[in-house]
Amino acid sequence: LHHKARKHRPMTPANHSPINPDVPGTDVALKGLRLFLVVIFALALRQARKIFLQIRGCSHRLAGAVLLLWLLFGAFFVIAEHQGDTKFRWEWKCLCYDIVLGFLGITATLTAARDFPHKYVKNAPGQSGTLEQAAIVTQAEMVEHSFYQGLNLAQAIYLHLMTWCWKLQESSIVCRCLAIFTVTSPWYFRGCFPVHSFSSNWNGKKLDQRTVESEGSKTITKVEVFIYQIKKWQYVFYKHVVFHGLNVSVAFPLHDGFASSESLPLAPSWRIFWLALNTSYVMEFFMQSLVKRYVLTQRQHLYLQRLLMTASSISALTLFGTVRPLLCLASLVLNFSNRHHDVFNTMVVASLALLSA
């Protein structure tokens, strides 16, 4: 009887809809993300010979092409459980997709640093190689990026293990604390990677604005400064809400069920956000390459940046129902009062979560 009930269960919207209508903003974020990826794919396909089919840097070009196709596949086929999927199949489909996505992101970054070794490239103050038209992506920026790609992979595995896979969320306090320590431990090695300050970009831009002559250039410069500032606060949100805050909230949910989700990495709202986050990480580099190859103008580049940032920000807002806000605030306060000690700070936040759960 149990088998028959599962086999003939009625198909509800949650079983086949591409989004969850109960989470506001997911539809808009998904459409924005898909539009962005389709535009980028069309531009890349049109200039495939110039972008992908060159001998120099062939390993990076191949990794980048596979990653772009993988992101497109995820945006259209790994957002929500489809009509023919069983729960078991959907769970493993998401886990395998996320692991491959993480490894592709790391591979694309490290092959870029190897195939295009801009070790001695130095941009002018206020210029970032991922946004400024006159700048070049430095090797330090590529290597720094690999650290955050690794964090994405670690968190994806953590969330799957904590919820449906091993259900560590239901394990002992010691196991959950150990899981939090493990997923946060890469921050011990943050000092081994280059560090670039967001504020130095817009401060340098403001000092350099008087040398800009045309009104069009002035407008582009103001947009760049604005994007730098938005990216700064998106990073703060990522670090203390998406990473530290969410990881602790999943391990120590409140008893009333708030901030608890036994299938978080399988939820459409999370999958949209996760794809938007990973897309944002890699596309700021790829779009700069398109500008250098004259496939995009700088103005078009900035329009696409704003489209992606809008979709990412909207999808991020859906996470507020999953995290415990006070834990995120505690993480933020500790970050400014005890800088460069992320692992210690996170374990303090975990202790507070345990006491208040």
Buried (B, 14 or more C-beta within 10 A) or exposed (E): EEEEEEEEEEEEEEBEBBBBEEBBBBBBBBEBBBBBBEBBBEBBEEBEEEBBEEEEBEBBBBBBBBBBEBBBBBBEEBBBBBEEBEEEEBBBBBBEBBBBBBBBBBBBBBBBBEBBEBEEBEBEEBBBBBBBBEBBBBBBBBBBBBBBBBBBBBBBBBBBBBBBBEEBBEBEEEBBBBBBEEBBEBBEEBEEBBEBEBEBBBBBBEEBBEEBEEEEBEEBBBBBBEBBBBBBEBEEBBBBBBBBBBBBBBBBBEEEEEBBBEEBBBBBBBBBBBBBBBBBBBBBBBBBBBBEEEBBEBBBBBBBBBBBBBBBBBBBBBBEEBBBEBBBBBBBEBBEEEEEBBBBBBBBBBEBBBEEB
